Amino acid sequence: MPPRRAPPTSTDASDASNASKKAKTANPMTGTFDPDVPRSKRWSDFSGSANADYRYRVQMKDPEVAYSFICICQPPFFDDDEYDSEEEDEDKDEGPTKDTSNQEKRRCDGGVTCICEKPAADHPEHTWVISKAGHSRYFTQRIHLSLRCPDMFEMYTFNDHEPYGVIEVVENMIMDHVEAGRKKNWKEQWAICEAMALMLAGDVLNPMQMADDSERVCEVLSLILRMFLCTLSYLEYMSLLKPDPEIKDLGPIMGLYIHSFEQWQDVVSLESSRAAPTGSRRKFVISKFDSYVAAYAKKYNITITGPPDITEKVAEIETDDIKLPSCDLKDPWCWTKPFSEYREEYGYHPYIIARRTKSIGGDRYDVTAWPSEERKMHSFTKKDPLGAKEIAALKAGLVLEMM
C-alpha cells in the first residue's frame, strides 16, 4: 500500500477547464451572505464544506423554525422491500381472507404526497419525527462526505483518503456539539445527536472502518457515544427526560443509537479488548453503552421506539447493575479528558504559528479546498475536475453537491 500523505491545506485555486459531470451547484440564493450569521473559522478561505455549513447556519438561524419537529416517512437507510416482504409473509400465514386493499405503501417522495416534512404536531401518532435542524444537518453531512470522496471527482490520492475524510466529518460534528455546549444550546446539541443517529444507523460512516489506524476509529466512536450520553445527562439536568417529552423524537433516537450500537459491535470489541482504563475513564465502559441508554429510558419511563424489533432488543438489555452518574456533576460521563487526549493525539495546528490547543475537523480532506494544481495532479484525466464555473460558484458561497 502506498504511504499515506497528508492532504494539502492551501486554499488557492485557479480557474481551470472541464468540470466533472458528477458535480452541480445549488440554488444561487444559497450563496447569499447573512450579516447576522457568523462563518465558522474551522474552514479554508473557500470550500464546499464551508459553504454547506454556512447554508445550514443561515437556514436554521431562527430557533422557532430550526427546533420544530417534522415527520419523515422513515430513516432513509431502512429497506422498504425487506420489511414489506416480512409483512407479506405474515399476511400469508393469516390466510387469504385478510383485507389487503390498503397494504400498498406510499413511497417517499420528499413530502409531495407522503408525510415527510409535515408538522409533527398534526400527526401525533406518527413514530418517525425529527427536528428540522437535525433533518437538515443529516443531509448537510451527506454533502460533506461526498466532498471527501476522491472517486466522486474521478481522482486518486491515497488509499485511505475517504476513511479519514469520514473521520474528519465526524470530528466537525463533535466540535459543533462542543461549541453548542459552550453556548448552552441543548437544542442544537440534540439536533447534532439526531443527525449522528441517522448516520450511524445507515451506511454513510462505513468507510471509516477501512482506515489503517483502527485505534483512532475506536477513539472517535467512543467520543460519539459519550457525546450522546452527555446530552442525555444534560437533558436529565434540565428535567427534559420524561414519558411525554418536549423532545418529540426522544424515544426513536434512543432506539436508533441502540440499533446502531449493535451494528458497530466489531469496532466496539476492539476498544473493549484493550487494557482496563484508569482514572476517570472507569465510569464509561463502551461495551455497556446500550445498557446506559436503556437505563435512562427505564429511569424516566421513556418508551424506546423506532427500528424494527427494538422492543425485543431493549427487553434483552441488562440494566440492573447500571448506576448512572449524577447529572449534577460537572462532567458526568468523563468527556473532558478523553476529548482532550484525542485532540492532542490526532489534532493539528491550522496556522504556521502553533497554538497551545490543536484542532480537529476542518476541511483538509475536502477536495474542493485543494488548489487546482493539486487536483490536476491526482485526477485520472490530469485535468481539474472543477471547472472555472464551479470554482467561481464556490468562491461566491454556493453549495456544491455531488450526484
N, C-alpha and C positions, 0 to 999 in steps of 0.2 A: 504494500500500500504506500503510495507516495506520502512524504511527510506533510503534516498539516501546516498550512501557512496562516498567519494572522491576516484577516481581511483589512483592506486599507481603510483609513479614517478620513482621507481627504474628501472634500465635497465639491471640488471644481469639476465642471462637466462642460464639454464642448458640444455645440450643435453638430449632430452627425447625420448619417444617411438613413438607411432603411429602418423603419420601426418594425418590431415583431408583430406578426399577425395576431398574436395572443393578447396584445395589450390594447386597452381602450381607456379613455378618460371619461370621468363622470360629468354630471351637470356643471356648467361653468359657475353656477351660484355657489358651489361648494368651495370655491376659491376666494370668496368674499371675506375680507378681514373684519373682525368684530373687535372694536377697541375695549369692550368690556370683558373679553376672554383672553387671558394671557397664553402665550405659546410656551410649551414646556421647553426647558433648557437641556433636555436629555437628547435632543436630536441634532443632526447636522444642519448646516445652513439651509439646505433644502433636501427633501427626500420624500418618497411615497409614504413612509411611516409617519413623518412629521405632519403631512397633510391629512392623512386619515385620522390621526389622533386629534388634530385641531378641528376637523369637521365634527367629530364626536362631541368635543367640548362645546362647540357652538350650538349644535342641535340639542344638546342636553343641558344648556345653561339655565333653563327655567326649571327649578326643582318640582314645581307642581306638575309639569309635563314629564320630566325625567323619571320621577319616582312613583308615577301612577302605574297601575297594573293592567296588563292586557292579556288576552287569551292567545294561545298558539295551538295549532292542531295537535302537535306532539313534538318532542325534540326531534330535530331533523335526522338523527342517526338511527332511530328505530326503524326496522324493516317492516313496512306495512304488509308485504306479501307473507312474511313469516308468521305474523300474528293472525292474519286473515285465514291462513291455511289451518292454524290451530283451531280457530273458531269453527271453520268448516267441518273439521273432524269431529268436534263436539256436537255440531248440528246433526251429522250423520248418525251419531250414537243415539241421539234423542228421537230419531225416527223421521219418516218422510212427511209427516203431517205438520211439522213445525212451519210457521209462517215466516217466509224468507223475503217478503216483499220489500222490507226496509233494511235489508242487510248490506246492500251495496253502499260502501263508504264513500263519502265525497272526498276526493283527493284535494290536497292542499294546493291552493293557487295564490297564496300570499295575501289572502283577505278579499279577493274579488268576490268569491261566493262562499268561501269557507269561513271559519270562525276566527282565523288569525287577525290579530290587532284590534279585535273588538274589545270594548271595555270589560274588564273582569267583573265589575260591579253588576253588569247586565246579565252575567252568566254565572251566578254563584255556585252552580252545580258542576261547573267545568273544572277538571283536575289541573290541566296544564295552563298555568298562568305565569307571568314573569313581568318584572318592571320594564318599562320602555328603555331605561338605561341599560339594564342587563341584556336585553334583547339586542340593542344597538351595539353594545360592547362586544358581544359574541361575533357578530358579523364584521365588526371592525377588526377583530383579531384574525378573522379569516383572511382579510386583506393583508395584514401584517405578515402572516405566514406565507402567503403566496409570493410576497416580495423577497423572501429569503430562500426561495427555491430556485437554484440556477437553471434547472430543467425548464421552468416556465419561460425563461429568457433564451433558451437554446444555448446554454453556456455550461462549461465545466470549470470548476475552481479547484476543489479538493473533495475527497470522498465524504467528509463529514460536515460539509457546509450547511446542508439543510437541517441535520440534527442540532447543530449548535445555533442555527437560526431559530429553531423552535424554542430552545432553551432561552434565547435572548427575548423572545416574545413573552415567555412566562415570567422572566425577570422583570420586564417592564410592567406586567400586571401586578407583580409583588410590590414594586416601587409605587405604583398607583395606589395600592392598598395602604402602604406606609404613609404616603402623602395625605391621603384622605383621613387617616387616623390622626395625623397632626392637626387637621382642621376640625376634628371631632365630627366628621361627616360619616356617620354609620350607614346612612342610606347608600352612599356611593360605595362604601366597603361591601355592602350586601350586593350591589349590582356587580361588582368585580367577582364576588363569590358565585353569583348566578352564572356569569359568563364562563368562569372556570369550570363549574359543574358540567355545563354542556360540552366543553372542550375535553374534559377528562373522560366523560361517558362515551364520546364519539371516537373517531379515529384520527383527528387532526393533530394530536400530540404524539402519535405513534412513532414518527421518525426520530423523536428524541431518544428512544430506546436504542437506536443504532449508533449513538455517539461512542467514540472509543474510550471516553472517560466515564465508565459506569458509576464510579463513586460520585461524580458530580450529578449525574442523573438522580441517584438516590437522594442526595442532599437537597436538590431542588424540589423533588417530590415531597420530601419531608417538610420543607418550608410551605408548600401548598397546603398540606394537610393541617399543619399548625396554624396557618393563616385562617382557615375555616373555623378551627376550634377557638381561636382568639376572637373571631367575630361572634360566635355563639356565646362566648363568655361575656362579651360586651353587651350583647342583646339581653342576656340574663341580668346584667347590672342595670340596664335601662328598663327592666321589667317588661320586656317585649316577647319573652318566651311564654306562650300561653296557648290553650286549646283553640281559641278563636283569635289568631294573632292579627296584628296590624299588617304584618308581612304576609301577604296572601299566598305566597308560594313557599312558605317555610317548610311544610311537610314534603312537597315534591323535591325541593332542593336537597334536603337532608337525605331523601331517598336516592337521589342521583349520586351523592357522594358515597353512600354505602354501596350502591351498584358499581360505581367506578372503582372503589377500593378492591372489590373482588377481581375486577379486570386487570388491575395493576399488581396483583399478588407476587408475580415473579420479581418485579423491581423491589417490592417491599421486603421480600425474603432476603435479598442481598443486603439491605440495611439491617435486617434483624439478625443476620448471621455474624455481624461484627462483634467485637468485644463489648461487654456491657458498658454503657456510657457512665460518666462520672459527673458529680456535682449536680447542677440544676437540671441537666438533661434527664435525670432519672424519673422526672414527673411525666415524661412523654415517651411512651413505647409505641412505635409506629405500627406494630402488628396488632395493636388494640384500638386502632383508630375507629373502626366501625362500632366497637363497644362504647367508645366515648360518645359518639353521635347518638347511638341508641339510648345511652344513659340520660342524655339531655332530654330526649323525647319522652322517656319514661318518667323523669322527674317532674315534667310540666304537662304530662298528659297530652302530648302532641302526637297526632296521627301521622305516621310516615307513609306517604303515598308515592305515586308516580310510576316507576319502572314496573314491568311485568313481574309477578311473583315477589314483589318487595315485602308484602305482608308476611309471607312464609320465611323469607330471609331474615327479617327483623326478629321473628319469633325464635330463630335459632341462635341469635347472638347473645352471648353471656354478658350480663351486666351486673350480676350480684356482687362481684368483687371490685367493681369500679368505684373509685372515690373521686368525684370531680373536684377540681380546685376551686377555691372560693373566688367569686367574681370581684370581690373587694380587693384582691391582691393587685399590685401594680403590674405584674407580668404573670398572670395565672398559668399560661402554657409555656413559660420559659422561652419566649420568642426571641428576646433581645440577643442573647449570647450566640445561638446558632446562626441567626441572621448576620451578626457582625463577623462571625468566623467565616461564613460563606462569602461575604463581600470581600474580606481580606484575602481569602484563598483564590477566588476566581474573578475578582474585580479588576479594574484597570483605571489608569489616570487619563481622563479625556483631554487634558491640556498638557502643554510642554512642561509647565511648572507643576510638579506633583503636589496634590493636596494631601492633607492628612488622611482623609477618608476616600477610599476607592469607590468607583461607580460600577454598577451592574446595569444590564439592559442597554438601551440606546439603539442605534441603527447600523452598527458596524457590519452586520451580515445582510443588510438590506441592499440589494444590487443597485437600486436607484440612487443610493447615496454615494456610489463609487464614481470616480472620474471616468469620462468617456473612454480614455485610452485603456484603462484597466478593464472595462467591459469588453472592448475590442479584443484585447489580449486573450480573453477566456471564451470568446464567442466561437461557436462552431464555424461561422462564416467569416470570422475575423472582421466583422462589422459591428458597430454598436447596435444592439437590439433596440435601443431607444433612439428614435429619430429626432430631428430638430423640433418637430411639433410637440412630441411627448416631453422633451426636456423643457421647452418653454412653458408647457402646461404645469409641470412640476414646480418650476420657479414661480409661477403665478399662484400656487397654492392649491391646484386642483388635485383630485384623488385619482390615482392610477389603480385600476382593478384588472386582474389577470383572469382570462377566460380559459 
